[in-house]
Amino acid sequence: MLTLEAAVQGFSAVGSEPRLDLLLTLVRAGPDGLSIGDIQQRLGIPASTLAHHLRFLVGSGLIEQEKQGRTVINRAAFERIEALAAFLLRECCADIAPKAGTTDRVGQAAMGESHG
């Protein structure tokens, strides 16, 4: 479970359009990831700008990098992204008083039950 500080760091990392676009590009690429050259080609941004955004997202834990020979493969850190989503969703409906006999998702969330 993420701490508030870790969640702030993650959400801050995707707080700009280019970084969110970069992360979405890697999410769409799936678990195989993309090389820096492939990302640059897809996004059409200069190498220095891409490097800046990659450093920020790697530092926040949203992107993982692996060196394969002379190539650096970048992958979305799906577990971390899921943890950020779960951080938000665990607060779903927390301020709504539960109604007796409620069995829907909103009612479950209000009663503190799991969404899974």
Number of C-alpha atoms within 10 A of each C-alpha: 10 13 10 10 8 16 20 13 18 22 16 14 22 20 11 11 9 15 19 16 13 22 24 14 18 22 18 11 15 14 13 12 23 21 19 17 14 13 20 17 12 12 14 10 13 10 14 9 11 20 14 11 20 22 13 19 24 17 14 20 19 23 23 17 16 12 10 9 6 6 12 15 18 24 23 27 21 17 11 19 19 10 16 20 13 15 16 10 13 15 12 18 17 16 10 12 10 17 11 7 7 12 12 9 15 17 20 18 21 20 18 15 12 9 12 4
